[in-house]
Amino acid sequence: MLQLSGQDASFVYLETPHTPMHIGSVGIYDPSTAPGGFVRFKDILKFIGERLQGARSFRQRLVRVPFDLDHPYWIEDPEFDIEYHVRHIALPKPGDWRQLCIQVARLHARPMDLNKPLWEFTIVEGLDNVEGLPPGCFALVSKVHHAAIDGMSGVEMSAAVHDLDPGMTPPEGEDQWGPEDMPNVADLLMRSYFNSLRQPMKIVETIGRSLPGMAKLTASVSKGDVSLANTKMAPKTRFNAKVSAHRVWDAVPFKLADVRAMKEAVPGATVNDVILAVVGGGLRKYLDDKGELPVESLTAMAPISVRGEGEKAALGNLVSAMVVPLGTQIADPLERLRYVHEAAVNSKEMTNAVGARTLADYSQLVPAGLAGLAARLYTRVGAANAHAPVYNTVVTNVPGSRVPMYFCGAKMVAMYGTAPVFDSMGLINPIYSYGDTIAISFTCDRAMMPDPDAYADALRHSFAALKAATMDRPAPVAEAVKPVTAKKPTAAGRKPAVKQGAA
């Protein structure tokens, strides 16, 4: 048995029927590279089954302490069944990008069973009419609960089911996995009692580690090295209220080489700064077109991995975060990039002063029962509608492989991300890079964004404008990589699509 950290457990407590707390990806594969030129579902089951030992999350399930008196535990599931976790569906004809967006949104909106290992893979066949892809491609839509992984450990889980060649060679070594018995209630309560006795010491230790960082931050502010000017609540937008049970999803990939070239226009700027500026420009256009653009800058929470070199395969979340203004109040794209870069540097300095790992440790100090109760009450009373948000959206960057990856012999041709939204934060932008592309995916509450195609177009417009400004050339129509720019996607959430069961 392995107990969840306070940070991991918080994602369990935040789970409601309207706010499933799983993250995931959408990989698209060309089966022509597989042996025989095609992939059968039974081959996929066998392929995944041979690689379950590559990540502990595959066969571990939650056991919750009665009344949530303490954080839950992971045990090796004695009833594990791979066929429950790997599903198979097909798009109806014509099998285009819009249909895939609707299906991904529908799958992502459904909560997982918390009494089973917290992952699901859905094979989606029938991608026969997506420009830039050969007919017969399929998608792998993955869902993994955020309590089990963060973005970096999710890469480890993905690596377990991907090869560097199409040969499908099984991993070396015998699978040593074995199931565990379910713990009894008395054992869980006893563990909870002893953990509560140690809690005061944990509080003292965490506060003690943070004091030098607080002193360093105070000194940095006094000398003017760090500014507190942007440390305030974010402006209220349509994305910062109580969310519904329905989702929309889309993704817009760009050339990674273009992003790297664009960052050179501002000394010291990073790829992340460029992406944040593009998201800021996209949000500016989307809200401005609706007459809802706030005067103040919107802000984004950007997760920071604190995973050490020896912790890459560890379960759960080892992340802290910083909040960065997106420059949505700035019309000029190059000036927005400068603003975002300076704000990001300042935010990093603040986080580094206190210590990202120390900030993450503070999540351990909240009593389990209180954390669960607070999360449920927050949702039940609709508190998100009554206060200004801490940040407006999340932009999380997940680095991917630079070399081709293969799943059951099929070559991956694209990779996108999905992520959870919750009350007061109804829009999240996972950034996935793969090969020579970097993609801005987004998941949003459907009531908040009934027209995801408009936001996707706003991101393309923002990217094109920033590229023109940084490379000193007329703005192209849009420099996105196929297949996403295929036949302009309508929406997974536009009103007519609702009748088709879009989630």
C-alpha positions as CSV (number, residue, x, y, z in Angstrom):
1,M,0.0,0.0,0.0
2,L,1.2,3.5,-0.9
3,Q,-0.6,6.6,0.4
4,L,-1.4,9.5,-1.9
5,S,0.2,12.8,-1.1
6,G,-2.0,15.7,-0.2
7,Q,-1.6,17.1,-3.7
8,D,-2.6,13.9,-5.4
9,A,-5.6,13.4,-3.0
10,S,-6.9,16.9,-3.8
11,F,-7.7,15.7,-7.3
12,V,-9.8,12.9,-5.8
13,Y,-11.7,15.4,-3.5
14,L,-12.3,17.8,-6.4
15,E,-14.0,15.1,-8.4
16,T,-17.7,15.6,-8.9
17,P,-20.1,14.3,-11.7
18,H,-19.5,17.7,-13.4
19,T,-15.8,17.9,-12.8
20,P,-14.0,14.7,-13.7
21,M,-10.3,15.2,-12.8
22,H,-8.5,13.2,-15.5
23,I,-5.9,14.3,-18.0
24,G,-5.0,12.6,-21.2
25,S,-3.9,12.7,-24.8
26,V,-5.2,12.2,-28.4
27,G,-2.6,10.3,-30.4
28,I,-3.2,9.8,-34.2
29,Y,-1.6,6.8,-35.9
30,D,-1.0,5.6,-39.4
31,P,-1.5,1.8,-39.4
32,S,0.3,1.3,-42.8
33,T,3.6,0.9,-41.0
34,A,2.3,-2.0,-38.9
35,P,3.1,-5.6,-39.9
36,G,0.6,-6.4,-42.7
37,G,-0.4,-2.8,-43.0
38,F,-3.2,-2.9,-40.6
39,V,-3.9,-3.1,-36.8
40,R,-6.6,-5.3,-35.2
41,F,-8.1,-4.6,-31.9
42,K,-7.0,-7.9,-30.4
43,D,-3.5,-7.1,-31.4
44,I,-3.8,-3.8,-29.5
45,L,-5.0,-5.6,-26.4
46,K,-2.1,-8.0,-26.6
47,F,0.4,-5.2,-27.2
48,I,-0.8,-3.2,-24.2
49,G,-1.0,-6.3,-22.0
50,E,2.7,-7.1,-22.6
51,R,3.7,-3.5,-21.5
52,L,1.7,-3.1,-18.3
53,Q,4.8,-3.5,-16.2
54,G,6.2,-0.2,-17.7
55,A,4.0,2.0,-15.4
56,R,2.7,1.2,-12.0
57,S,-0.5,3.3,-12.6
58,F,-1.8,0.7,-15.0
59,R,-2.8,-1.8,-12.2
60,Q,-3.2,0.2,-9.1
61,R,-6.6,1.3,-7.7
62,L,-7.7,3.7,-5.0
63,V,-8.8,2.7,-1.5
64,R,-10.4,5.5,0.4
65,V,-10.3,5.9,4.2
66,P,-13.7,5.9,5.8
67,F,-15.2,9.4,6.0
68,D,-12.0,10.7,4.3
69,L,-10.3,10.9,7.6
70,D,-7.0,10.5,5.9
71,H,-5.7,10.5,2.3
72,P,-6.5,7.4,0.1
73,Y,-4.0,4.6,-0.7
74,W,-3.0,2.8,-3.8
75,I,-3.1,-0.9,-3.9
76,E,-2.4,-3.5,-6.7
77,D,-5.9,-4.2,-7.9
78,P,-6.9,-7.8,-7.3
79,E,-9.7,-7.6,-9.9
80,F,-7.7,-6.0,-12.7
81,D,-9.2,-6.6,-16.2
82,I,-7.5,-5.0,-19.2
83,E,-10.6,-5.3,-21.4
84,Y,-12.4,-2.9,-19.1
85,H,-9.7,-0.3,-19.6
86,V,-9.2,-0.6,-23.4
87,R,-12.3,0.2,-25.5
88,H,-13.0,0.4,-29.2
89,I,-15.3,2.6,-31.3
90,A,-15.5,3.9,-34.8
91,L,-16.5,7.3,-36.3
92,P,-19.4,7.2,-38.8
93,K,-18.7,8.4,-42.3
94,P,-17.2,10.7,-43.4
95,G,-14.8,10.4,-40.4
96,D,-13.6,14.0,-40.4
97,W,-11.8,16.2,-37.8
98,R,-15.0,17.8,-36.5
99,Q,-16.4,14.3,-35.7
100,L,-13.2,13.4,-33.8
101,C,-13.4,16.6,-31.8
102,I,-17.0,15.8,-30.8
103,Q,-16.0,12.2,-29.8
104,V,-13.0,13.3,-27.8
105,A,-15.1,15.9,-25.9
106,R,-17.8,13.3,-25.2
107,L,-15.2,10.8,-23.9
108,H,-13.4,13.4,-21.8
109,A,-16.7,14.5,-20.1
110,R,-17.4,11.1,-18.6
111,P,-16.0,10.5,-15.1
112,M,-14.1,7.3,-14.5
113,D,-15.0,4.6,-12.0
114,L,-12.9,5.5,-8.9
115,N,-13.1,1.8,-7.7
116,K,-10.9,0.6,-10.6
117,P,-7.4,1.5,-11.9
118,L,-7.8,5.1,-13.0
119,W,-7.1,5.0,-16.7
120,E,-9.0,4.3,-20.0
121,F,-7.8,3.9,-23.6
122,T,-10.3,4.3,-26.4
123,I,-9.4,3.3,-29.9
124,V,-11.3,5.5,-32.4
125,E,-11.2,4.1,-35.9
126,G,-12.5,5.7,-39.1
127,L,-10.4,8.8,-39.6
128,D,-11.0,8.6,-43.3
129,N,-11.6,12.2,-44.3
130,V,-9.1,14.4,-42.4
131,E,-6.9,16.4,-44.8
132,G,-3.2,15.6,-44.4
133,L,-3.9,12.1,-43.1
134,P,-4.1,8.9,-45.2
135,P,-7.5,7.1,-45.0
136,G,-7.6,4.4,-42.3
137,C,-5.8,6.3,-39.5
138,F,-7.0,5.7,-36.0
139,A,-6.8,7.7,-32.7
140,L,-5.9,6.6,-29.2
141,V,-7.8,8.7,-26.7
142,S,-6.3,8.2,-23.3
143,K,-7.7,9.2,-19.9
144,V,-5.7,9.0,-16.7
145,H,-6.8,10.4,-13.4
146,H,-4.8,13.4,-12.2
147,A,-4.4,11.7,-8.8
148,A,-2.2,9.1,-10.5
149,I,0.0,11.2,-12.7
150,D,1.1,14.7,-13.6
151,G,2.2,15.8,-17.1
152,M,5.8,14.5,-16.6
153,S,4.9,11.1,-15.1
154,G,2.3,10.8,-17.8
155,V,5.1,10.9,-20.4
156,E,6.5,7.8,-18.6
157,M,3.1,6.1,-18.9
158,S,2.9,6.9,-22.6
159,A,6.5,5.6,-23.1
160,A,5.4,2.2,-21.7
161,V,3.0,1.7,-24.7
162,H,5.2,3.2,-27.4
163,D,8.2,1.8,-29.3
164,L,10.9,3.5,-31.3
165,D,10.3,1.2,-34.3
166,P,7.3,-0.7,-35.7
167,G,8.7,-4.1,-34.8
168,M,6.5,-4.5,-31.6
169,T,9.3,-6.3,-29.7
170,P,8.0,-7.2,-26.2
171,P,9.9,-5.7,-23.3
172,E,12.6,-7.7,-21.7
173,G,12.3,-9.2,-18.2
174,E,9.5,-11.1,-16.6
175,D,6.4,-9.3,-15.2
176,Q,6.8,-9.5,-11.4
177,W,3.4,-7.9,-10.7
178,G,1.0,-9.4,-8.1
179,P,-2.3,-8.3,-6.7
180,E,-2.9,-7.2,-3.1
181,D,-5.7,-7.9,-0.8
182,M,-8.2,-5.1,0.0
183,P,-7.3,-3.6,3.4
184,N,-9.8,-3.8,6.2
185,V,-11.5,-0.8,7.8
186,A,-9.7,-1.2,11.1
187,D,-6.3,-1.1,9.5
188,L,-7.2,2.1,7.5
189,L,-8.5,3.8,10.7
190,M,-5.4,2.9,12.6
191,R,-3.1,4.3,10.0
192,S,-5.2,7.4,9.9
193,Y,-4.8,7.8,13.7
194,F,-1.0,7.5,13.6
195,N,-0.7,9.9,10.6
196,S,-2.7,12.5,12.5
197,L,-0.2,12.3,15.4
198,R,2.6,13.1,13.0
199,Q,0.8,16.0,11.3
200,P,1.9,18.8,13.7
201,M,5.6,17.9,13.1
202,K,5.0,18.0,9.3
203,I,3.6,21.5,9.7
204,V,6.6,22.7,11.7
205,E,9.1,21.2,9.2
206,T,7.4,22.7,6.1
207,I,7.1,26.2,7.7
208,G,10.8,25.9,8.7
209,R,11.8,25.1,5.2
210,S,9.8,28.0,3.8
211,L,11.2,30.7,6.1
212,P,14.6,31.2,4.3
213,G,12.7,31.5,1.0
214,M,10.3,34.0,2.4
215,A,13.3,36.1,3.7
216,K,14.9,35.8,0.2
217,L,11.7,36.9,-1.5
218,T,11.4,39.9,0.9
219,A,15.0,40.9,0.2
220,S,14.4,40.6,-3.6
221,V,11.3,42.8,-3.4
222,S,13.2,45.4,-1.4
223,K,16.0,45.6,-3.9
224,G,13.6,45.8,-6.8
225,D,14.7,42.4,-8.3
226,V,11.1,41.1,-8.0
227,S,7.9,43.0,-8.5
228,L,4.6,42.3,-6.7
229,A,2.7,44.6,-9.1
230,N,0.8,41.7,-10.8
231,T,0.1,39.7,-7.7
232,K,-3.6,40.3,-7.6
233,M,-6.9,38.5,-8.4
234,A,-7.6,38.0,-12.1
235,P,-10.4,39.8,-13.9
236,K,-13.7,37.9,-14.2
237,T,-14.5,36.3,-17.6
238,R,-17.0,33.8,-19.0
239,F,-14.5,31.1,-18.2
240,N,-14.4,31.7,-14.5
241,A,-17.7,30.4,-13.1
242,K,-19.4,27.2,-12.1
243,V,-18.9,24.6,-14.9
244,S,-21.5,22.3,-16.5
245,A,-21.1,18.6,-17.2
246,H,-20.4,19.1,-20.9
247,R,-17.1,19.8,-22.7
248,V,-15.7,20.9,-26.1
249,W,-12.2,20.1,-27.4
250,D,-10.0,21.1,-30.3
251,A,-6.3,21.4,-31.1
252,V,-4.2,23.7,-33.3
253,P,-0.6,22.6,-34.1
254,F,2.1,24.8,-35.4
255,K,5.7,24.4,-36.7
256,L,8.1,24.2,-33.7
257,A,10.8,25.8,-35.9
258,D,8.6,28.9,-36.3
259,V,8.1,29.1,-32.5
260,R,11.8,28.9,-31.9
261,A,12.5,31.5,-34.5
262,M,9.8,33.9,-33.0
263,K,11.4,33.8,-29.5
264,E,14.6,35.2,-30.9
265,A,12.8,38.6,-31.4
266,V,12.9,39.1,-27.6
267,P,16.3,38.5,-25.8
268,G,15.9,35.7,-23.3
269,A,12.5,34.7,-24.4
270,T,11.6,31.0,-24.3
271,V,9.3,28.7,-26.3
272,N,6.9,28.8,-23.3
273,D,6.9,32.6,-23.5
274,V,5.9,32.5,-27.2
275,I,3.1,30.0,-26.5
276,L,1.8,32.1,-23.6
277,A,1.8,35.2,-25.8
278,V,-0.1,33.2,-28.6
279,V,-2.7,32.1,-26.0
280,G,-3.0,35.6,-24.8
281,G,-3.6,36.9,-28.3
282,G,-6.1,34.1,-28.9
283,L,-8.1,35.0,-25.8
284,R,-7.9,38.7,-26.6
285,K,-9.5,38.2,-30.0
286,Y,-12.0,35.6,-28.8
287,L,-13.3,37.8,-26.0
288,D,-13.0,41.1,-27.9
289,D,-15.2,39.7,-30.7
290,K,-17.8,39.0,-28.1
291,G,-17.4,42.5,-26.5
292,E,-16.2,40.9,-23.3
293,L,-12.5,41.8,-23.2
294,P,-11.4,43.0,-19.7
295,V,-9.3,46.1,-19.3
296,E,-6.8,44.2,-17.1
297,S,-4.6,41.4,-18.4
298,L,-5.9,37.8,-18.1
299,T,-3.6,35.5,-16.3
300,A,-2.6,31.8,-16.7
301,M,-1.5,29.3,-14.1
302,A,1.6,27.5,-15.5
303,P,2.5,24.2,-13.6
304,I,6.2,23.7,-12.7
305,S,7.5,20.2,-12.3
306,V,9.5,19.6,-9.1
307,R,10.2,16.0,-10.1
308,G,13.8,15.0,-9.3
309,E,16.0,12.9,-11.5
310,G,15.2,9.8,-9.4
311,E,11.5,10.5,-9.3
312,K,10.6,10.3,-13.0
313,A,8.7,7.0,-12.7
314,A,7.0,7.9,-9.4
315,L,3.3,7.9,-9.2
316,G,1.3,11.1,-8.6
317,N,2.0,14.8,-8.9
318,L,5.2,16.5,-8.1
319,V,4.4,20.0,-9.3
320,S,4.2,23.6,-8.1
321,A,2.9,26.5,-10.1
322,M,3.4,30.1,-11.1
323,V,0.8,32.7,-12.4
324,V,1.7,34.7,-15.4
325,P,-0.2,37.6,-17.0
326,L,-1.0,36.9,-20.7
327,G,-0.9,40.5,-22.0
328,T,-4.5,40.4,-23.3
329,Q,-4.7,44.2,-22.8
330,I,-1.9,44.7,-25.4
331,A,-2.9,44.8,-29.1
332,D,0.6,44.7,-30.5
333,P,1.8,41.0,-30.7
334,L,5.5,41.8,-30.3
335,E,4.9,44.0,-27.3
336,R,2.7,41.3,-25.8
337,L,5.6,38.8,-26.1
338,R,7.9,41.3,-24.3
339,Y,5.4,41.8,-21.6
340,V,4.8,38.0,-21.1
341,H,8.5,37.3,-21.0
342,E,9.2,40.0,-18.4
343,A,6.2,38.8,-16.3
344,A,7.3,35.1,-16.6
345,V,10.8,36.0,-15.4
346,N,9.3,37.8,-12.5
347,S,7.0,35.0,-11.6
348,K,9.8,32.4,-11.8
349,E,11.9,34.6,-9.5
350,M,9.1,34.7,-6.9
351,T,8.6,30.9,-7.1
352,N,12.3,30.2,-6.9
353,A,12.8,32.5,-3.9
354,V,10.3,30.5,-1.8
355,G,11.2,27.2,-3.5
356,A,8.8,25.4,-5.9
357,R,9.2,22.1,-3.9
358,T,8.3,23.9,-0.6
359,L,5.2,25.4,-2.2
360,A,4.1,21.9,-3.3
361,D,4.7,20.6,0.2
362,Y,2.1,23.0,1.6
363,S,-0.6,20.8,0.0
364,Q,0.3,18.1,2.5
365,L,-0.8,20.3,5.4
366,V,-4.6,20.4,4.8
367,P,-6.5,17.7,6.7
368,A,-8.0,15.1,4.4
369,G,-11.6,15.4,5.7
370,L,-11.5,19.2,5.6
371,A,-10.1,19.2,2.1
372,G,-12.8,16.9,0.8
373,L,-15.6,18.8,2.6
374,A,-14.4,22.2,1.3
375,A,-14.2,20.9,-2.3
376,R,-17.8,19.5,-2.2
377,L,-19.2,22.6,-0.5
378,Y,-17.5,24.9,-3.0
379,T,-19.2,23.1,-5.9
380,R,-22.6,22.7,-4.2
381,V,-23.1,26.4,-3.3
382,G,-21.8,27.6,-6.7
383,A,-19.1,29.7,-5.0
384,A,-17.2,30.1,-8.2
385,N,-19.9,32.5,-9.5
386,A,-19.4,34.8,-6.5
387,H,-15.7,35.7,-6.5
388,A,-12.9,36.9,-8.7
389,P,-10.7,34.1,-9.9
390,V,-7.1,33.5,-8.8
391,Y,-6.2,33.0,-12.5
392,N,-8.3,32.8,-15.7
393,T,-6.9,29.7,-17.4
394,V,-4.2,27.1,-17.3
395,V,-1.4,26.7,-19.8
396,T,0.5,23.5,-19.2
397,N,3.4,22.4,-21.4
398,V,4.1,18.6,-21.8
399,P,7.3,17.9,-23.8
400,G,7.0,15.0,-26.2
401,S,9.3,12.9,-28.3
402,R,11.4,14.4,-31.1
403,V,11.7,11.0,-32.8
404,P,8.9,9.0,-34.4
405,M,6.9,6.8,-31.9
406,Y,5.0,3.6,-32.8
407,F,1.9,2.1,-31.1
408,C,1.3,-1.5,-32.0
409,G,3.4,-1.0,-35.1
410,A,1.5,2.1,-36.3
411,K,3.4,5.3,-36.6
412,M,2.2,8.3,-34.5
413,V,1.6,11.2,-36.8
414,A,0.2,13.7,-34.3
415,M,-0.2,14.1,-30.5
416,Y,-2.6,16.5,-28.7
417,G,-3.7,16.9,-25.1
418,T,-6.8,16.9,-22.9
419,A,-7.1,18.2,-19.4
420,P,-9.7,18.8,-16.7
421,V,-11.7,22.0,-16.0
422,F,-13.4,22.8,-12.8
423,D,-15.4,25.5,-11.1
424,S,-13.9,29.0,-11.6
425,M,-11.5,27.6,-14.3
426,G,-13.5,26.5,-17.3
427,L,-10.7,26.6,-20.0
428,I,-7.4,24.8,-20.0
429,N,-4.7,24.8,-22.7
430,P,-2.5,21.7,-22.7
431,I,0.6,22.2,-25.0
432,Y,2.0,19.0,-26.5
433,S,5.1,18.9,-28.7
434,Y,5.9,15.9,-31.0
435,G,8.5,15.7,-33.8
436,D,8.6,19.1,-35.5
437,T,5.3,20.4,-34.3
438,I,3.9,22.0,-31.1
439,A,0.2,21.9,-30.6
440,I,-2.1,24.1,-28.5
441,S,-5.0,21.9,-27.5
442,F,-7.8,23.2,-25.4
443,T,-10.6,21.7,-23.3
444,C,-13.5,24.0,-22.2
445,D,-16.9,23.9,-20.7
446,R,-19.4,23.8,-23.5
447,A,-21.7,26.4,-22.0
448,M,-18.8,28.8,-21.7
449,M,-17.5,28.2,-25.2
450,P,-20.3,27.1,-27.5
451,D,-18.1,27.9,-30.5
452,P,-14.7,26.2,-30.1
453,D,-13.9,26.7,-33.8
454,A,-13.9,30.5,-33.1
455,Y,-11.3,30.1,-30.4
456,A,-9.2,27.8,-32.6
457,D,-9.3,30.4,-35.3
458,A,-8.4,33.1,-32.8
459,L,-5.3,31.0,-31.9
460,R,-4.3,30.7,-35.5
461,H,-4.8,34.5,-36.0
462,S,-2.7,35.2,-32.9
463,F,0.1,32.9,-34.1
464,A,0.1,34.4,-37.6
465,A,0.2,38.0,-36.2
466,L,3.1,37.2,-33.8
467,K,5.0,35.5,-36.6
468,A,4.6,38.5,-38.9
469,A,5.7,40.9,-36.1
470,T,8.7,38.9,-35.1
471,M,9.9,37.9,-38.5
472,D,9.1,41.2,-40.1
473,R,6.9,40.0,-42.9
474,P,3.2,40.2,-43.9
475,A,1.0,38.0,-41.8
476,P,0.1,34.7,-43.5
477,V,-3.5,33.5,-43.4
478,A,-2.5,30.8,-40.8
479,E,0.6,28.7,-40.5
480,A,-0.9,25.7,-38.8
481,V,0.2,22.1,-39.5
482,K,-2.3,19.7,-41.0
483,P,-4.5,17.9,-40.1
484,V,-6.1,20.4,-37.7
485,T,-6.4,23.0,-40.4
486,A,-8.3,20.5,-42.5
487,K,-11.8,21.6,-43.5
488,K,-12.4,24.3,-41.0
489,P,-13.6,22.5,-37.9
490,T,-17.1,23.4,-36.8
491,A,-17.4,22.7,-33.1
492,A,-17.7,19.9,-30.7
493,G,-19.9,22.2,-28.8
494,R,-21.9,24.3,-31.3
495,K,-25.6,24.0,-30.9
496,P,-26.4,21.7,-33.8
497,A,-23.7,19.3,-32.5
498,V,-25.5,19.0,-29.2
499,K,-28.1,16.9,-30.9
500,Q,-25.4,14.5,-32.0
501,G,-24.5,13.9,-28.3
502,A,-21.4,16.0,-28.2
503,A,-20.0,16.2,-24.7
